[in-house]
Amino acid sequence: MSKRVQRFNKTERIAHWANAIFFGLLFLSGMVLFFGTIATAIGHSGVAFTKLVHRIAAVPFILIVPIMMIFGTPRTTKIWLKEIFTWTKDDIVWVTGFAKEFFGGHTKLPAQGSLNAGEKINSLLGIIGCGLLVLSGLIMWFSDSFSPSLVLMAYAIHDMAAAVVGAAIIGHSYLGLFHPGSKDALSGMIDGTVSSEFAKGHHEKWYNEVVSSQADSQTLPLN
């Protein structure tokens, strides 16, 4: 049986799924409101209900993940932030070569740390995109407190940010659920562990660091 490597702690996993659930509700309800044909089909009462769902989901989306990351797992949050803003030549090479891997091909990619370059990009898009969604969404929600021109700009920013973050999450979901080389990543967000083969194949630098510090452990902990 393959040795299991702890990749994410419980708080990180809960934050991940909370973010996924509430963003999903926001994205789907936002699509209904964005496309006029759907809004017309569901009628005035349907639009009103969709707006209510959108606003209700926005509150936990804004609050839960930041609170859990700041107060629930501050040490790993600091490690994560440091990692996503630290780029090396290997990361650049990894990005340029990953397109083939993404579409099912095979290519030799440089060894990566606890986050590969794709995960760094995904995290950066999430931080920037969600930040723009929250700020523009609050301006739209409390539009009476702002100038009409700022509110109009907020609508445009909100739509563009939703499109970018939505596309990033679709790509992220494809890799985690369907890509043949990344399927074990899902178990990392379910029970917190991945196989040693997956860890070494996708995050070799990090895996070697963990092995060297926890060589005698049956399950190699990250935290």
C-alpha positions as semicolon CSV with decimal commas, in nm:
position;residue;x (nm);y (nm);z (nm)
1;M;0,000;0,000;0,000
2;S;0,132;0,342;-0,094
3;K;0,247;0,565;0,188
4;R;0,017;0,866;0,238
5;V;0,147;1,219;0,271
6;Q;-0,050;1,482;0,460
7;R;-0,099;1,778;0,229
8;F;-0,380;1,987;0,379
9;N;-0,504;2,025;0,735
10;K;-0,871;2,016;0,835
11;T;-0,918;2,392;0,845
12;E;-0,770;2,433;0,497
13;R;-1,003;2,167;0,361
14;I;-1,312;2,321;0,518
15;A;-1,213;2,665;0,384
16;H;-1,162;2,518;0,037
17;W;-1,504;2,352;0,024
18;A;-1,679;2,653;0,179
19;N;-1,523;2,873;-0,088
20;A;-1,624;2,626;-0,361
21;I;-1,985;2,596;-0,242
22;F;-2,055;2,965;-0,193
23;F;-1,871;3,073;-0,508
24;G;-2,069;2,811;-0,697
25;L;-2,396;2,958;-0,569
26;L;-2,277;3,308;-0,655
27;F;-2,157;3,210;-1,000
28;L;-2,474;3,023;-1,096
29;S;-2,709;3,290;-0,961
30;G;-2,492;3,558;-1,123
31;M;-2,521;3,381;-1,460
32;V;-2,900;3,387;-1,429
33;L;-2,893;3,761;-1,358
34;F;-2,637;3,834;-1,630
35;F;-2,815;3,664;-1,920
36;G;-3,135;3,845;-2,001
37;T;-3,292;3,546;-2,175
38;I;-3,270;3,339;-1,856
39;A;-3,404;3,627;-1,647
40;T;-3,696;3,664;-1,888
41;A;-3,769;3,293;-1,874
42;I;-3,789;3,275;-1,493
43;G;-3,989;3,596;-1,460
44;H;-3,989;3,874;-1,202
45;S;-4,037;3,647;-0,901
46;G;-3,757;3,417;-1,019
47;V;-3,520;3,709;-1,063
48;A;-3,608;3,841;-0,718
49;F;-3,540;3,498;-0,564
50;T;-3,211;3,468;-0,753
51;K;-3,100;3,810;-0,628
52;L;-3,183;3,701;-0,272
53;V;-2,977;3,381;-0,311
54;H;-2,689;3,584;-0,455
55;R;-2,685;3,826;-0,163
56;I;-2,724;3,557;0,103
57;A;-2,437;3,352;-0,045
58;A;-2,220;3,664;-0,066
59;V;-2,207;3,706;0,314
60;P;-2,038;3,371;0,401
61;F;-1,826;3,397;0,085
62;I;-1,685;3,728;0,211
63;L;-1,642;3,624;0,574
64;I;-1,584;3,250;0,623
65;V;-1,265;3,183;0,427
66;P;-1,067;3,491;0,546
67;I;-1,166;3,424;0,908
68;M;-1,065;3,058;0,888
69;M;-0,736;3,136;0,716
70;I;-0,638;3,419;0,951
71;F;-0,753;3,269;1,280
72;G;-0,794;2,897;1,210
73;T;-0,465;2,814;1,038
74;P;-0,242;3,125;1,041
75;R;0,088;2,938;1,007
76;T;-0,003;2,754;0,689
77;T;-0,169;3,069;0,554
78;K;0,162;3,254;0,591
79;I;0,343;2,965;0,418
80;W;0,086;2,970;0,136
81;L;0,114;3,347;0,084
82;K;0,494;3,331;0,082
83;E;0,484;3,045;-0,168
84;I;0,250;3,206;-0,421
85;F;0,456;3,525;-0,432
86;T;0,787;3,340;-0,467
87;W;0,872;3,262;-0,829
88;T;1,180;3,094;-0,970
89;K;1,306;3,001;-1,315
90;D;1,163;2,652;-1,265
91;D;0,816;2,802;-1,222
92;I;0,842;2,990;-1,550
93;V;0,962;2,680;-1,733
94;W;0,681;2,479;-1,573
95;V;0,417;2,725;-1,698
96;T;0,550;2,723;-2,054
97;G;0,546;2,344;-2,064
98;F;0,219;2,272;-1,887
99;A;-0,017;2,337;-2,180
100;K;0,070;1,998;-2,328
101;E;0,020;1,827;-1,991
102;F;-0,315;2,003;-1,939
103;F;-0,456;1,857;-2,259
104;G;-0,349;1,503;-2,178
105;G;0,002;1,498;-2,322
106;H;0,320;1,414;-2,136
107;T;0,623;1,634;-2,096
108;K;0,908;1,668;-1,850
109;L;0,835;1,953;-1,608
110;P;1,073;2,097;-1,348
111;A;1,038;1,976;-0,989
112;Q;0,802;2,193;-0,785
113;G;0,757;2,290;-0,422
114;S;0,443;2,259;-0,208
115;L;0,258;2,454;-0,479
116;N;0,334;2,411;-0,845
117;A;0,334;2,716;-1,072
118;G;-0,020;2,644;-1,190
119;E;-0,147;2,642;-0,832
120;K;0,037;2,968;-0,768
121;I;-0,137;3,128;-1,066
122;N;-0,472;2,987;-0,954
123;S;-0,419;3,127;-0,605
124;L;-0,319;3,470;-0,735
125;L;-0,621;3,482;-0,965
126;G;-0,838;3,382;-0,671
127;I;-0,702;3,653;-0,443
128;I;-0,717;3,932;-0,701
129;G;-1,039;3,818;-0,868
130;C;-1,230;3,754;-0,545
131;G;-1,103;4,082;-0,402
132;L;-1,242;4,266;-0,705
133;L;-1,567;4,071;-0,682
134;V;-1,613;4,163;-0,317
135;L;-1,529;4,534;-0,360
136;S;-1,739;4,579;-0,674
137;G;-2,021;4,371;-0,526
138;L;-2,039;4,588;-0,214
139;I;-2,054;4,902;-0,431
140;M;-2,338;4,745;-0,632
141;W;-2,519;4,631;-0,317
142;F;-2,502;4,975;-0,154
143;S;-2,528;5,168;-0,479
144;D;-2,715;5,460;-0,319
145;S;-2,396;5,550;-0,130
146;F;-2,185;5,586;-0,445
147;S;-2,186;5,791;-0,763
148;P;-2,366;5,647;-1,068
149;S;-2,041;5,636;-1,266
150;L;-1,865;5,435;-0,994
151;V;-2,159;5,194;-0,971
152;L;-2,152;5,146;-1,350
153;M;-1,779;5,074;-1,333
154;A;-1,839;4,830;-1,049
155;Y;-2,085;4,631;-1,265
156;A;-1,827;4,601;-1,544
157;I;-1,549;4,497;-1,304
158;H;-1,779;4,248;-1,131
159;D;-1,868;4,079;-1,459
160;M;-1,508;4,060;-1,581
161;A;-1,375;3,931;-1,248
162;A;-1,649;3,667;-1,233
163;A;-1,558;3,549;-1,583
164;V;-1,185;3,520;-1,498
165;V;-1,234;3,349;-1,162
166;G;-1,502;3,123;-1,306
167;A;-1,270;3,012;-1,587
168;A;-0,989;2,948;-1,337
169;I;-1,217;2,736;-1,120
170;I;-1,341;2,537;-1,419
171;G;-0,980;2,458;-1,513
172;H;-0,898;2,378;-1,151
173;S;-1,200;2,146;-1,125
174;Y;-1,109;1,967;-1,448
175;L;-0,759;1,895;-1,319
176;G;-0,883;1,776;-0,981
177;L;-1,172;1,564;-1,106
178;F;-1,094;1,441;-1,456
179;H;-0,730;1,487;-1,556
180;P;-0,567;1,141;-1,545
181;G;-0,244;1,272;-1,394
182;S;-0,403;1,480;-1,119
183;K;-0,691;1,272;-0,983
184;D;-0,519;1,201;-0,651
185;A;-0,531;1,574;-0,582
186;L;-0,899;1,536;-0,490
187;S;-0,818;1,307;-0,198
188;G;-0,596;1,584;-0,064
189;M;-0,907;1,796;-0,022
190;I;-1,116;1,511;0,120
191;D;-0,901;1,339;0,382
192;G;-0,600;1,571;0,357
193;T;-0,357;1,314;0,216
194;V;-0,215;1,218;-0,121
195;S;-0,009;0,920;-0,226
196;S;0,367;0,948;-0,202
197;E;0,384;0,883;-0,578
198;F;0,157;1,179;-0,648
199;A;0,345;1,402;-0,405
200;K;0,680;1,315;-0,559
201;G;0,553;1,345;-0,915
202;H;0,383;1,682;-0,871
203;H;0,567;1,845;-0,581
204;E;0,906;1,677;-0,571
205;K;1,093;1,957;-0,392
206;W;0,832;1,971;-0,116
207;Y;0,812;1,592;-0,093
208;N;1,188;1,560;-0,049
209;E;1,183;1,821;0,226
210;V;0,906;1,636;0,410
211;V;1,077;1,300;0,371
212;S;1,408;1,434;0,503
213;S;1,242;1,584;0,813
214;Q;0,998;1,299;0,881
215;A;1,183;0,996;0,751
216;D;1,058;0,760;1,021
217;S;0,687;0,857;1,006
218;Q;0,428;0,620;0,860
219;T;0,222;0,917;0,743
220;L;0,435;1,219;0,663
221;P;0,272;1,531;0,812
222;L;0,284;1,878;0,658
223;N;0,160;2,057;0,971
